[in-house]
Amino acid sequence: MRCDGPGKCESQLARTPAGSYNSRMASRIVHVRVPATSANLGPGFDALGMAIDLWLEAEVGIAPADGFEGKQEATELTAPGANLIHEAAAAVYAEVGLPRPPLLVKCSSEIPLARGLGSSAAAICAGILAADVLTGAALSPQRQLALAARIEGHPDNVAPALMGGITVAVGSRGQACALALPSDLHVGLGLVLAIPRFRLATVEARAVLPEQVRLQDAVYNVGRSALLVAALSSGRLDLLAEALGDRLHQPYREPLVPGMAQVVAAARCAGAHAVTLSGAGPALLAWCPRTAVEPVRLAMQGAWGDRASARSVELSRTGARAW
């Protein structure tokens, strides 16, 4: 594995192929582009997600087999993804019953690690789409989603990464289904993303969640999840302040994100409808009218200071693609 600087990496997975590949496939380089994602969206824990216009890009091809010893070198990557891209690609080869060849992966990414922006989901989707092209399997979107959710463990990030837009996704017993909301009804929505310089591991953020919740809190979230989907589908952005409320995960995770309360308060005072943890955090996503984007950005940046960077972002209406 070789890293050539921030956000760029190259790795090789060595495995002697058990079958043969024709020269056309052996020389094929697949290009993949996958968006970042923000999951949960307040009340929609492990179900709702949004694609964001930050991207992981990768090139995946079948490498010459000579000189490989049948092992994968593992190390932390500056750019998220090469190992997970390999893992997801291997899952596709297994899914379609083909031997896996040695793969060469080059990737660069705008998606920071361990910030709640779907870096692992992006890498998984990249590997699945690339291997789908390399194998010629032509997996259906449903099979791609189910496979990605099985690797990731839940569908809320992989669904918007694959489909784009804002999605509702559920999964059980190794299967997953998802639906994207109409993408032309929330054109007035502005988004500001505040990304701390510190990380928060998903396993740590999940560990603080209670195994049981009060009935009142479950009812609170069920109602607001439904209201959020209805508000976004109908363009009723005035309902977001109420619809983005949550009692199932954000109150428990807030202590893991120093300064979160102050940043949320500053964004609200500057005109944001609401602020949600992006996935498990620590990044924060402010939902606001487009006219308030710059005041909200400045307020969030000011509240967190040099511990974070705040930027306006766009919802990506397109998901992952390979060519």
DADA-V918903 format. One record per run of one state. SS is the DSSP state (A for helix, B for strand, O for the rest). FROM is the first residue (numbers start at 1). TO is the last residue. If there is no record, write none. Layout:
ss->SS from->FROM to->TO
ss->SS from->FROM to->TO
This chain:
ss->O from->1 to->1
ss->B from->2 to->5
ss->O from->6 to->7
ss->B from->8 to->13
ss->O from->14 to->22
ss->A from->23 to->26
ss->O from->27 to->28
ss->B from->29 to->39
ss->O from->40 to->47
ss->B from->48 to->62
ss->O from->63 to->71
ss->B from->72 to->72
ss->O from->73 to->81
ss->A from->82 to->96
ss->O from->97 to->102
ss->B from->103 to->109
ss->O from->110 to->118
ss->A from->119 to->135
ss->O from->136 to->140
ss->A from->141 to->152
ss->O from->153 to->155
ss->A from->156 to->163
ss->O from->164 to->165
ss->B from->166 to->172
ss->O from->173 to->174
ss->B from->175 to->180
ss->O from->181 to->188
ss->B from->189 to->196
ss->O from->197 to->201
ss->A from->202 to->207
ss->O from->208 to->214
ss->A from->215 to->234
ss->O from->235 to->236
ss->A from->237 to->243
ss->O from->244 to->249
ss->A from->250 to->256
ss->O from->257 to->259
ss->A from->260 to->269
ss->O from->270 to->271
ss->B from->272 to->277
ss->O from->278 to->283
ss->B from->284 to->289
ss->A from->290 to->307
ss->B from->308 to->313
ss->O from->314 to->314
ss->B from->315 to->315
ss->O from->316 to->320
ss->B from->321 to->322
ss->O from->323 to->323
